[in-house]
Amino acid sequence: MVELDLIADYGCHIGEGPIWHPDEQRLYWVDIHNGRLFRYDPKANDHEQCHETTAIGGITIQADGSLLLFEDRGTVEVWHDGTTETVIEEIPQEIDSRFNDVIADPKGRVFCGTMPTTDHGGRLYRLDPDGTYTHLEDGLAIPNGMGFTPDLEQFYFTESEAHCIYRYDYSEETGALSDRKLFLRSADEPGIPDGMTVDSEGYLWSARWDGGYLARYDPTGREERRIEFPARKVSSVAFGGEGYDEAYVTTALGPGGTKEIEGEGAGALYRIEPAVSGTPEFRSRIGL
């Protein structure tokens, strides 16, 4: 049994995007629809809301230590100690949408998904350091969690409402994705795959929205363990701590949800010690 340590409960409609900032030794996470940014300092055992805007779908840490916020309408902003600077004002194709999940690669690019609307499916983009973006995938049923294999030769990508996690060939040199293959189809399991990360052993951790658990899969797609939470909507996971031997897990109430329906832990941030470590996230270099 893994002990669940409740860190903070802000009643997040969609708690998401946890990421460990090694320079600050703090964890950041967001409440997507409410546009709230939070941070937690484990040494001080202190947490706070540190920013608010219209929506924040995901975060990366820039090479200079600032945060890159991926918002609605295709807007991307740099945030540093309460001040923001716009990097991308908007993406015309995403005026009616928002970013949903993002990840930086070893060269400082960012892969970023956007939500489907009534008029179009979700999309996957690659944002390059010079601020240009490339449209990679279209017609997606909610693009979500992403990660890299330890050898950096493959890239994982979650399509939530299709109940699928794919694995692409990935070129670190060019940022190209190719030869998509199905890694995991989870239609027979409770909930849908949401945020994810990859640990130092190359195992994939997938949060289960409406499933109430976090699952660990080996590189062949076999489920190795399952950790249940007192929340139906387990939304994402990230490793952190000095040795990256802790995992931080976000949950959600859902818009209009209540703890009576979604569980007493819905909308909270948890910490667990899974007896396996993660690795630092790559840093974005957008505009640097």
TORKEZA-697297 format. One line per 8 residues: number of its first residue (from 1); their letters; for each residue z, y, x of N, C-alpha, C. Coordinates in steps of 0.001 Angstrom, whole numbers, plus 500000, padded with zeros to 6 digits. Each point is the difference from the previous one (the first is absolute). Layout:
<bakols>
NUM = A = Z/Y/X/Z/Y/X/Z/Y/X; ... $
</bakols>
This chain:
<bakols>
1 = MVELDLIA = 500000/498805/500839/500000/501195/499161/500000/501249/500877; 499204/500982/499612/499938/501275/500699/500800/501029/499216; 500871/500714/500692/500801/501027/499334/499163/501247/499756; 500075/500528/498787/499285/501212/499643/500948/501182/500141; 499622/500946/500835/500812/501189/500231/499349/501172/499276; 500639/500481/498932/499467/501139/499253/500243/501278/500806; 498918/500654/500422/500098/501186/500840/500063/501277/499177; 499074/500154/499056/499917/501229/499208/499333/499685/498675 $
9 = DYGCHIGE = 500470/500663/498952/499401/499811/498678/499712/501368/499386; 498756/500429/500139/499554/501268/499423/499257/499785/498675; 500059/498773/499481/499312/499719/498735/498508/500264/500091; 499386/499597/501099/498578/500291/500226/499120/499313/498949; 499091/500776/499406/499016/499400/499093/499141/499003/500764; 499497/500424/501168/499290/499072/500879/500480/500259/501431; 501122/499395/500360/500442/500043/501383/499005/499227/500847; 499540/500572/501106/498912/499386/500774/499959/500556/501419 $
17 = GPIWHPDE = 499048/499480/500768/499637/500546/501298/501080/500052/501051; 500928/499040/500103/501023/500107/501037/499365/499934/501393; 500482/500834/500914/499502/499976/501372/501111/500483/500934; 500187/499282/501091/501045/500314/500972/499462/500987/501029; 500763/501080/500217/499625/501025/500979/500827/499767/501262; 499403/499415/501040/500800/499648/501173/500532/501200/500779; 499301/501143/499957/500486/501186/500710/501309/500497/499387; 500069/499955/498688/501157/500516/499280/501019/498922/499682 $
25 = QRLYWVDI = 499601/498717/500151/500844/498874/499590/500400/500157/498531; 498996/500329/499179/500207/500142/498558/498873/499315/499242; 500318/499617/498787/498999/499434/499102/499583/501049/498982; 498693/500105/499762/499462/500852/498946/499421/499115/498897; 500083/500486/498762/499328/499330/498883/499724/501032/498906; 499223/499607/498976/499558/500959/498992/500246/499479/498583; 499963/500936/499067/499911/499709/498564/498644/500560/499570; 499008/499134/499843/498597/500430/499937/499742/501038/498917 $
33 = HNGRLFRY = 500213/499642/498740/499621/500885/498902/500774/501309/500008; 501246/499958/500425/500821/501215/500020/499833/500807/501283; 499185/499504/500936/499707/500746/501214/501209/500267/500875; 500971/499100/499976/501220/500211/500773/499966/499202/501307; 500422/500655/501078/500110/499375/501316/501477/499912/500369; 500422/498812/500431/501396/499758/500362/500084/499519/501447; 501211/500137/500578/500240/499416/501307/501443/499501/500093; 500181/498992/500848/501295/499353/500170/500307/499861/501483 $
41 = DPKANDHE = 501202/500434/500382/500494/499920/501369/501094/498933/500035; 499716/498807/500516/501012/498935/499965/501211/500273/500884; 499831/500725/501102/501154/500273/500863/500999/500914/499300; 499494/500992/499285/500870/500904/499247/500318/499456/498615; 499319/498914/499625/500114/499444/498648/499788/501093/498954; 498896/500735/500178/499729/501155/499157/498540/499972/499562; 499750/500398/498754/498629/500067/499503/499840/501251/499151; 498741/500457/499871/499731/501220/499267/498548/500047/499547 $
49 = QCHETTAI = 499737/500821/498971/498640/500378/499667/499642/501183/500882; 498864/499938/500693/499668/501058/500958/498714/500750/499666; 499278/499594/498953/498773/500706/499628/499618/499577/498589; 499260/500901/499310/499491/499678/498663/498658/500688/499793; 499046/499264/499455/498688/500541/499688/499496/499299/498743; 498689/500021/499743/499492/499432/498743/500022/498477/500003; 499553/499384/501080/500012/498539/500122/499838/499654/501471; 500640/498911/500435/499831/499495/501363/499772/498499/499907 $
57 = GGITIQAD = 498784/499566/500355/499684/498577/499909/500377/499213/501234; 500057/500662/501157/500322/499298/501232/500244/500966/501137; 500542/499467/501101/500382/500796/501166/499557/499273/501265; 499558/500765/500999/499927/499493/501365/500767/500965/500898; 500369/499510/501176/500635/500847/501008/498925/500409/500999; 499872/501299/500227/499031/500503/500947/500488/499797/501450; 499081/500061/500936/500339/499807/501411/500997/501037/500495; 500008/501185/499368/500946/501045/500425/501326/499935/499249 $
65 = GSLLLFED = 500185/498974/499157/501251/499821/499286/500045/500587/498611; 499019/500809/499623/499935/500518/498629/499575/498882/499049; 500085/500270/498709/499573/499025/499001/498686/500443/499384; 499170/499022/499662/498763/500265/499284/500187/499480/498583; 499897/500896/499015/500221/499668/498601/498667/499865/499280; 499810/498886/499313/498785/499729/499238/500332/500164/498523; 499362/500960/499353/500448/500469/498696/498965/499742/498901; 499984/500813/498964/499015/499859/498931/498767/500840/500322 $
73 = RGTVEVWH = 498910/499764/499272/498733/500723/500152/499351/499794/501372; 500483/499021/500766/499487/499801/501352/500590/500948/501014; 501078/500692/499635/500639/500957/500905/500817/499289/501080; 499851/500466/501243/500790/499485/501117/500652/501190/500691; 501323/499923/500200/500744/501082/500631/500859/499473/501138; 500174/500840/501015/500991/499738/501043/501314/500632/499564; 501100/499236/500120/501336/500504/499661/500879/499912/501236; 500681/501106/500294/500928/500002/501133/501161/500935/499699 $
81 = DGTTETVI = 501186/499409/499847/501226/500767/499755/499847/501025/498876; 499383/499553/498910/499932/500841/498807/498772/500865/499880; 499175/500063/501033/498770/500783/499924/498801/499073/499910; 498955/500437/499287/498804/499181/499832/498755/500760/500439; 499022/499241/500437/498692/500551/500369/498941/499056/499457; 499036/500536/499267/498988/499171/499369/498969/499535/501025; 499733/498696/499995/498981/499403/500861/498709/499790/499212; 500142/499451/498792/498870/499839/499080/500414/500620/498670 $
89 = EEIPQEID = 499252/500963/499532/500324/500680/498744/499833/499065/498812; 498879/499273/499975/499754/499038/498934/498800/499145/500372; 499898/498850/499345/498811/499154/500069/499351/500078/498621; 498783/500511/499894/499406/500233/498673/500015/498776/499092; 499828/498809/500565/499994/498783/499184/501387/499607/499507; 501054/500659/500519/501374/499613/499666/500765/501104/499277; 499290/500948/499409/500657/501100/499294/500908/499489/498886; 499617/498895/499365/500777/499452/498890/500864/498818/500434 $
97 = SRFNDVIA = 500205/499835/501302/500722/498839/500500/501075/500436/500992; 500553/499035/500725/500980/500271/501053/499950/498865/501010; 500504/500288/501184/500157/498942/500995/501110/499043/499555; 499890/498755/500458/500992/499010/499597/500715/499335/501169; 499300/499576/501020/500650/499399/501155/499141/500291/501217; 500641/500129/501153/499295/500418/501217/500594/499290/501206; 499183/499917/501073/500506/499465/501260/499163/500561/501146; 500667/500355/501102/499306/500457/501197/499612/498808/500860 $
105 = DPKGRVFC = 498910/500165/500756/499577/498929/500906/500291/500401/501441; 499735/499126/500990/500379/500303/501386/499348/501242/500589; 498864/500426/499453/499302/501170/500511/500331/501280/499238; 500922/499923/499059/500405/501188/499269/499209/500273/498737; 499071/499094/499650/499331/500112/498705/500988/499608/498898; 499652/500295/498742/500834/499573/498880/499117/499343/498946; 500344/498769/499639/499388/499349/498850/500820/500399/498781; 499336/500464/498949/500716/500520/498840/499277/499618/498706 $
113 = GTMPTTDH = 500780/499514/499042/499455/499617/498709/500259/501066/498952; 499137/500062/498982/500209/500908/498871/499984/499202/498700; 500688/500529/499009/500194/499294/498749/498749/500011/499107; 499808/498926/499213/498939/500029/498998/500348/500952/498865; 498980/500467/499304/500177/500841/498817/499203/499376/498860; 499972/500675/498854/499205/499492/498870/498508/500045/500307; 499591/500811/500991/498579/500170/500310/499520/499220/501213; 500917/499580/500873/499564/499279/501202/501125/499125/500529 $
121 = GGRLYRLD = 499607/499021/500820/500980/499134/500627/500672/500672/501176; 500975/499317/500553/500657/500505/501196/499070/499935/501195; 500336/500748/501037/499159/500060/501189/500850/499853/501262; 499341/499546/501052/500627/499937/501325/499192/500883/500938; 500711/500889/500713/499388/500907/500955/500581/499759/501387; 499258/500468/501009/500547/500122/501353/499916/501465/500392; 501145/500579/500317/500072/501383/500457/500073/499993/501521; 499049/500678/500636/499934/500019/501463/500734/501217/500563 $
129 = PDGTYTHL = 500373/499956/501293/500779/501097/500586/499364/501382/499877; 498674/500065/499929/499355/501309/499875/500009/500546/498577; 500636/499272/499076/500115/500459/498624/498893/499530/499080; 499022/499293/500529/498941/499446/499144/500479/498693/499391; 499440/499656/498849/500402/498761/499353/498769/499182/499623; 500179/498674/500013/498943/499051/499702/500414/499145/498817; 499125/499874/499033/500237/499199/498800/499685/498543/500333; 501005/499114/499905/499839/498611/500427/499827/499019/498843 $
137 = EDGLAIPN = 500769/500153/498939/499965/499069/498869/500105/500775/498695; 499413/499461/498931/500015/500648/498687/500308/498944/498936; 500311/500468/498785/500204/499102/498875/501232/499120/500120; 501029/500501/500669/501185/499191/500270/501025/500102/498870; 500672/498886/499737/501044/499938/498980/501346/500284/500651; 500218/501246/500323/501171/500559/500688/500082/499536/501452; 499439/500799/500923/500172/499722/501427/501452/500207/500397; 500495/499110/500868/501432/500059/500296/500286/499609/501443 $
145 = GMGFTPDL = 501127/499288/500233/500536/499789/501335/498997/499502/501021; 500172/500463/501248/499100/499662/501101/500797/499658/501248; 499347/499317/500943/500636/499654/501258/499004/499393/500957; 500444/499804/501255/499153/499446/501049/500621/498715/500536; 499153/499061/500401/500501/498828/500708/500473/500439/501387; 500933/499261/500605/500537/500424/501299/498949/500169/501091; 498900/499221/499942/498956/500131/501013/499039/501153/499712; 500217/500709/498889/499199/501158/499592/498530/499644/499758 $
153 = EQFYFTES = 499746/498749/499697/498624/499589/499728/499705/499913/498506; 501056/500031/499174/499795/499900/498557/500906/500988/499266; 499588/500292/498779/500633/501032/499175/500248/499426/498613; 501240/500112/499523/500344/499553/498652/499894/501161/499011; 499563/499687/498796/499849/501022/498964/500298/499375/498634; 500872/500662/499232/500436/499490/498698/499242/500689/498878; 499509/499205/499048/499420/500514/498763/500895/499497/498869; 500887/500877/499528/501127/499551/499177/499599/499301/498711 $
161 = EAHCIYRY = 499239/500687/499155/499737/499422/498680/498987/498858/500040; 499363/499776/501138/499188/498799/500200/500859/498845/500506; 501289/500272/500277/500940/499002/500524/499529/499422/501329; 499371/500830/500828/499402/499521/501245/500461/500789/501212; 500131/499290/501111/500123/500617/501311/498841/499471/500842; 499232/500908/500592/498829/499632/500798/500296/500178/501484; 499180/499340/500813/500084/500182/501442/498590/500288/500531; 499865/501147/500648/498727/500430/500564/500016/499813/501513 $
169 = DYSEETGA = 498818/499865/500591/499877/500214/501437/500091/501502/500241; 500701/500373/501059/500257/501410/500279/499616/500315/501430; 499300/501109/500190/499641/500464/501340/500887/501183/500373; 500862/499808/500974/500843/501101/500459/499153/501121/500599; 498900/499647/500641/499157/500986/500661/499344/500957/499006; 499485/499452/498885/499247/500827/499053/500721/500266/498692; 501031/499212/499685/500669/500115/498714/499268/499304/498876; 498961/499233/500315/499200/499325/498975/500737/498784/499443 $
177 = LSDRKLFL = 499822/499756/498701/500476/498794/499334/498785/499176/499595; 500091/498664/500155/498862/499150/499652/500481/498612/499605; 499098/499220/499418/500215/498578/499690/501308/499767/499241; 500110/500655/498834/501214/499841/499181/500136/498570/499501; 501188/499442/500168/500315/498663/499493/501290/500062/499190; 500128/499107/499034/501225/499926/499204/501101/499347/500826; 501106/500711/500195/501158/499436/500677/500941/499339/499006; 500216/500660/498848/500971/499510/499027/499624/500450/498604 $
185 = RSADEPGI = 500016/499083/499056/499883/500348/498580/501289/499577/499318; 500654/500937/499309/501343/499739/499480/500074/500058/498478; 498893/499729/499340/499975/500133/498538/500986/499063/499314; 500359/498898/500643/500929/499041/499385/501456/500292/500333; 500246/501061/500765/501359/500372/500363/500449/501196/499175; 501315/500189/499819/500482/501149/499219/499641/501325/500651; 499603/500974/499205/499734/501335/500492/498670/500115/500718; 499758/501186/500556/498772/500252/500748/500344/500483/501402 $
193 = PDGMTVDS = 499149/499694/501002/500292/500422/501378/499891/501504/500128; 500971/500588/500679/500075/501455/500139/500008/500340/501495; 500954/500813/500452/500062/500369/501404/500295/498808/500892; 499652/500120/501276/500185/498875/500922/500180/500497/501433; 500412/499083/500858/500032/500239/501436/499835/498670/500702; 499785/500046/501318/499851/498807/500824/501087/500025/501062; 500706/498876/500178/501089/499968/500978/499490/499602/501383; 500915/499933/500962/499617/499751/501394/499486/498588/500223 $
201 = EGYLWSAR = 500244/499096/499051/499501/498630/500104/498658/499827/499288; 499485/501086/499442/498714/499931/499321/500081/499534/498558; 501214/499936/499445/500176/499640/498594/499900/501258/499141; 499477/499834/498825/499777/501111/499074/501102/500033/498950; 500581/501194/499789/501010/500213/498968/499365/500800/498865; 500044/499465/498777/499359/500636/498845/501029/500248/498900; 500115/501260/499579/500884/500357/498889/499309/499667/498682; 500768/499587/499003/499425/499556/498728/500442/500885/498837 $
209 = WDGGYLAR = 499083/500875/499584/500174/500871/498838/500044/499140/498742; 501024/500178/499196/500251/499203/498791/500324/498541/500304; 500209/499683/501278/500412/498650/500373/501447/499945/500439; 500531/501142/500469/501407/500073/500364/500350/499370/501332; 499012/499858/500902/500326/499353/501267/499080/500478/501123; 500401/499629/501211/499249/500232/501221/499676/498632/500577; 498722/499757/500330/499585/498694/500510/499481/500124/501421; 500281/498981/500813/499478/499925/501366/499006/498843/500089 $
217 = YDPTGREE = 498810/500289/500541/498934/499002/500106/499635/499784/501456; 499738/498740/500370/499538/499732/501351/498517/500369/500116; 499416/499973/501197/498616/500447/500170/498955/499167/499273; 500414/498863/499420/499064/499207/499198/500097/500331/498515; 500986/500838/499615/500190/500347/498599/501040/499163/499291; 500736/499163/500735/501058/499189/499393/501270/500832/499872; 500626/499976/498809/501242/500732/499812/501124/499326/500771; 500662/500780/500858/501061/499471/500850/501382/500272/499431 $
225 = RRIEFPAR = 500161/501129/499315/501279/500308/499346/499782/501049/498917; 501016/500120/499161/499966/500970/498904/501393/500607/499867; 500075/501344/499939/501275/500707/499862/499959/500778/498692; 500929/499713/499112/500021/500629/498681/500876/501251/500004; 499605/500964/499162/500708/501274/499873/500362/500250/498538; 501047/500795/499759/500385/500318/498615/499123/501111/499428; 498696/499840/500145/499020/500973/499516/498694/499257/499779; 499364/500195/498873/498740/499324/499713/498882/500503/500910 $
233 = KVSSVAFG = 500014/501305/500286/498904/500602/500734/500396/500212/501470; 499792/498986/500813/500193/500117/501439/498677/500491/500557; 500013/501153/500680/498747/500719/500248/499502/499997/501440; 500885/499995/500996/499517/500032/501380/501115/499628/500972; 499601/499812/501274/500941/499568/501033/499532/500535/501350; 500961/500347/500857/499702/500450/501364/501152/499590/500904; 499683/499668/501241/501041/499691/500981/500464/501277/500682; 501283/500008/500376/500568/501157/500662/501257/499631/500757 $
241 = GEGYDEAY = 500725/501034/500432/501154/499806/500860/499561/500017/501456; 500955/500138/500900/499679/500117/501430/499174/498828/500498; 500322/498798/499562/499256/498814/500420/499015/499519/498962; 499744/500794/498988/499113/499617/498885/500412/498645/499416; 501330/499769/499964/500509/498740/499484/500588/500133/498596; 499766/501151/499377/500393/500218/498613/498745/500243/499170; 500050/499624/498746/498881/500277/499101/500499/500868/498851; 499260/501048/499719/500325/500910/498901/499036/499737/498849 $
249 = VTTALGPG = 500553/499879/498808/499226/499584/498830/500166/501029/498887; 498884/500496/499473/500028/500944/498884/499771/499284/498683; 500572/500567/498927/499792/499488/498647/499681/501176/499080; 499613/499688/498769/499548/501037/499071/500544/499773/498596; 500240/501112/499319/500293/499948/498565/498721/499890/499186; 498916/500569/500530/498792/500165/499210/500150/501236/499133; 498906/500707/499727/500081/501187/499137/500600/499658/498641; 501077/500665/499662/500641/499741/498719/500874/498768/499959 $
257 = GTKEIEGE = 500147/499320/501136/500802/498784/500024/501493/500279/500018; 500777/498995/499665/501456/500098/500025/500570/498824/500777; 501220/500179/500513/500643/498920/500728/500340/498823/499083; 500209/500289/498721/500279/498917/499052/498825/499041/499923; 498779/500535/500122/498800/499177/499915/499557/499521/501382; 500021/500909/500986/499417/499703/501303/500983/499403/501004; 501298/500043/499692/501001/499436/500904/500848/501085/500640; 501224/499653/500347/500958/500991/500499/499573/500605/501333 $
265 = GAGALYRI = 499145/499306/500754/499551/500517/501290/498673/500719/499949; 499458/500188/498806/498693/500633/499871/500059/501457/500441; 499050/500416/500832/499938/501370/500481/500815/500269/501243; 500513/498927/500649/500895/500156/501146/499338/499554/501301; 500658/500346/501110/499603/499550/501332/501037/498997/500496; 499525/498848/500487/500874/498955/500533/499703/499751/501474; 501006/499439/500686/499825/499531/501369/500428/498547/500076; 499235/499199/500727/500365/498606/500231/499864/499697/501487 $
273 = EPAVSGTP = 500652/498932/500433/499860/499501/501366/499349/498624/499896; 498676/499918/500200/499273/498765/499711/499949/498994/501146; 500691/500254/501116/500020/499094/501157/498622/499872/500637; 499193/501014/499853/498718/500112/500685/499739/501490/500174; 499293/500382/501035/499777/501422/500254/498588/500418/499636; 499830/501309/499853/498682/500574/499798/499552/500709/501261; 498961/500788/499881/499483/500783/501118/499796/501437/499542; 499992/500971/500926/499784/501393/499595/498646/500191/499329 $
281 = EFRSRIGL = 499954/500880/499005/498729/500358/499382/499192/500855/500968; 498690/499868/499928/499145/500868/500796/500077/501413/499468; 499702/500963/500875/500089/501405/499618/498621/500582/499732; 499923/500822/498969/498758/500693/499721/499808/501151/500990; 498730/500371/500190/499665/501112/500905/499009/500945/499304; 500210/500209/498726/499085/500830/499229/500182/501468/500384; 498931/500594/500520/500048/501392/500414/500655/500263/501328; 500403/498946/500705/500696/500181/501283/499053/499738/501176 $
</bakols>
